[in-house]
Amino acid sequence: MHTIQDAWSEGNARKAVDCFTENAIYSSPPSRGHQGRENLYQHLGGAEGPVVPMKIEWHHLVFDPTQQLGMGEFTFQYHLQTHGVVVVKFSQVLISNWREYDVPSDQIWSKFVGPNDF
């Protein structure tokens, strides 16, 4: 997850997608998203990189090794800023499924979550 964070900040789509399986599914419901590492590579800007810089900041990351499931709360900046949650499934240390839910907000994380900041 930290490699993805670094890759997005660097505009390095290849470094980011190397964290995913060949047939990974990446979605943000209700969008059906992108399937396959190469489709995701193009979605993240391909060799040219993203049109505008992107950045993700993790607030909480958790992992259940028994189920190979993880989740993280994040702030993401691209064309706009969003706060959200991603649920990921791992297969042999690579991400096979990424499903995120996010909400646009101009507020900083601590203001967005209010008194429930932990």
C-alpha positions as a Python dict, from the first residue, in 0.01 Angstrom:
ca = {
    (1, 'M'): (0, 0, 0),
    (2, 'H'): (292, 231, 70),
    (3, 'T'): (446, 141, -268),
    (4, 'I'): (121, 248, -437),
    (5, 'Q'): (126, 569, -234),
    (6, 'D'): (482, 642, -347),
    (7, 'A'): (413, 544, -709),
    (8, 'W'): (108, 770, -739),
    (9, 'S'): (300, 1061, -585),
    (10, 'E'): (582, 1000, -836),
    (11, 'G'): (340, 969, -1130),
    (12, 'N'): (477, 619, -1190),
    (13, 'A'): (190, 406, -1321),
    (14, 'R'): (414, 101, -1385),
    (15, 'K'): (539, 95, -1026),
    (16, 'A'): (179, 117, -902),
    (17, 'V'): (36, -158, -1124),
    (18, 'D'): (324, -392, -1042),
    (19, 'C'): (148, -423, -703),
    (20, 'F'): (-152, -587, -877),
    (21, 'T'): (-208, -934, -1022),
    (22, 'E'): (-230, -971, -1402),
    (23, 'N'): (-610, -1006, -1389),
    (24, 'A'): (-678, -766, -1100),
    (25, 'I'): (-1013, -589, -1074),
    (26, 'Y'): (-1003, -222, -967),
    (27, 'S'): (-1336, -51, -907),
    (28, 'S'): (-1515, 234, -738),
    (29, 'P'): (-1885, 140, -727),
    (30, 'P'): (-2112, 196, -897),
    (31, 'S'): (-1848, 205, -1175),
    (32, 'R'): (-1750, -143, -1297),
    (33, 'G'): (-1392, -20, -1304),
    (34, 'H'): (-1094, -172, -1479),
    (35, 'Q'): (-988, -532, -1514),
    (36, 'G'): (-634, -643, -1582),
    (37, 'R'): (-298, -489, -1500),
    (38, 'E'): (-252, -333, -1845),
    (39, 'N'): (-598, -168, -1842),
    (40, 'L'): (-520, -30, -1498),
    (41, 'Y'): (-182, 92, -1625),
    (42, 'Q'): (-354, 294, -1898),
    (43, 'H'): (-614, 422, -1649),
    (44, 'L'): (-334, 553, -1427),
    (45, 'G'): (-172, 739, -1716),
    (46, 'G'): (46, 474, -1878),
    (47, 'A'): (397, 574, -1981),
    (48, 'E'): (298, 942, -1990),
    (49, 'G'): (182, 940, -1629),
    (50, 'P'): (-134, 1106, -1501),
    (51, 'V'): (-265, 1426, -1664),
    (52, 'V'): (-240, 1606, -1329),
    (53, 'P'): (-43, 1491, -1023),
    (54, 'M'): (-216, 1241, -796),
    (55, 'K'): (-155, 1174, -431),
    (56, 'I'): (-296, 934, -173),
    (57, 'E'): (-246, 959, 201),
    (58, 'W'): (-332, 660, 419),
    (59, 'H'): (-492, 735, 754),
    (60, 'H'): (-547, 376, 869),
    (61, 'L'): (-440, 46, 717),
    (62, 'V'): (-552, -293, 850),
    (63, 'F'): (-490, -646, 727),
    (64, 'D'): (-640, -986, 804),
    (65, 'P'): (-379, -1247, 707),
    (66, 'T'): (-625, -1535, 738),
    (67, 'Q'): (-857, -1396, 469),
    (68, 'Q'): (-585, -1201, 285),
    (69, 'L'): (-809, -894, 308),
    (70, 'G'): (-708, -542, 392),
    (71, 'M'): (-863, -200, 411),
    (72, 'G'): (-750, 155, 442),
    (73, 'E'): (-897, 497, 500),
    (74, 'F'): (-747, 758, 272),
    (75, 'T'): (-741, 1108, 135),
    (76, 'F'): (-689, 1115, -242),
    (77, 'Q'): (-607, 1416, -460),
    (78, 'Y'): (-630, 1412, -837),
    (79, 'H'): (-871, 1643, -1017),
    (80, 'L'): (-1037, 1699, -681),
    (81, 'Q'): (-991, 1580, -326),
    (82, 'T'): (-1181, 1283, -184),
    (83, 'H'): (-1182, 1094, 144),
    (84, 'G'): (-1273, 729, 149),
    (85, 'V'): (-1218, 364, 221),
    (86, 'V'): (-1066, 93, 4),
    (87, 'V'): (-1105, -282, 55),
    (88, 'V'): (-839, -501, -103),
    (89, 'K'): (-797, -874, -156),
    (90, 'F'): (-447, -1015, -190),
    (91, 'S'): (-325, -1316, -386),
    (92, 'Q'): (38, -1418, -329),
    (93, 'V'): (135, -1071, -198),
    (94, 'L'): (-25, -888, -494),
    (95, 'I'): (-360, -709, -501),
    (96, 'S'): (-621, -909, -691),
    (97, 'N'): (-919, -690, -606),
    (98, 'W'): (-943, -320, -516),
    (99, 'R'): (-1283, -170, -433),
    (100, 'E'): (-1300, 187, -309),
    (101, 'Y'): (-1572, 417, -187),
    (102, 'D'): (-1498, 787, -165),
    (103, 'V'): (-1665, 1124, -111),
    (104, 'P'): (-1550, 1456, -260),
    (105, 'S'): (-1455, 1708, 9),
    (106, 'D'): (-1243, 2021, 34),
    (107, 'Q'): (-1200, 1967, 408),
    (108, 'I'): (-881, 1832, 561),
    (109, 'W'): (-914, 1479, 705),
    (110, 'S'): (-949, 1589, 1070),
    (111, 'K'): (-1234, 1829, 985),
    (112, 'F'): (-1397, 1571, 756),
    (113, 'V'): (-1417, 1304, 1028),
    (114, 'G'): (-1486, 1558, 1303),
    (115, 'P'): (-1481, 1433, 1663),
    (116, 'N'): (-1457, 1070, 1541),
    (117, 'D'): (-1089, 1117, 1447),
    (118, 'F'): (-879, 833, 1588),
}
